[in-house]
Amino acid sequence: MTPMHLGQTSSLPATPEEAVLDYVPNPRTGRTYLVRFAVPEFTSLCPVTGQPDFAHLVIDYVPGDTIVESKSLKLFLGSFRNHCAFHEDCTVGIGERLVTEMAPVWLRIGGYWYPRGGIPIDVFWQSGPPPSSLWLPDQGVQSYRGRG
């Protein structure tokens, strides 16, 4: 389970499918704790117009046997920069890939997308109910309020 990216020079993958996510052993196996990644500058492309879409993503998870290595996650998320997909597909697809590969106890992702065509779209997905003993803070991202 040697990380491919950690301590190495790595290029941004051309597509999310080409991105390799690295996982390392959970240093606190058997503990219920929350890991949060906030990604305030996520970008992808509209599959219809090719115009950029912007989101603030928040990924929360309770590790199982492994944790995702943050540099590989950054490269994976950056690979969406030239990827055409709807907001729902990006948000849920990121969550599902992490759940499939990392097998966390629990994961949720909030995609807070900035308006396109005057309508903000927020997308939320989780792998199931959170553990009952988990301290689960609010994701802290305000709903879109415009300029006022």
ZIMO-V147275 format. One record per backbone hydrogen bond with DSSP energy under -1.0 kcal/mol. NH is the residue of the N-H (numbers start at 0). CO is the residue of the C=O. If there is no record, write none. Layout:
NH/CO
NH/CO
This chain:
7/4
23/66
25/64
30/27
34/60
36/58
38/56
41/54
43/52
44/82
45/50
49/45
52/43
54/41
55/111
56/38
57/109
58/36
59/107
60/34
61/105
66/23
68/21
72/68
73/69
74/70
75/71
76/72
77/73
78/74
79/76
80/77
82/79
84/44
89/85
90/86
91/87
92/88
93/89
94/90
95/91
96/92
97/93
98/94
99/95
100/96
101/97
102/98
104/61
105/61
107/59
108/124
109/57
110/122
111/55
112/120
113/53
115/118
118/115
122/110
124/108
126/106
133/130
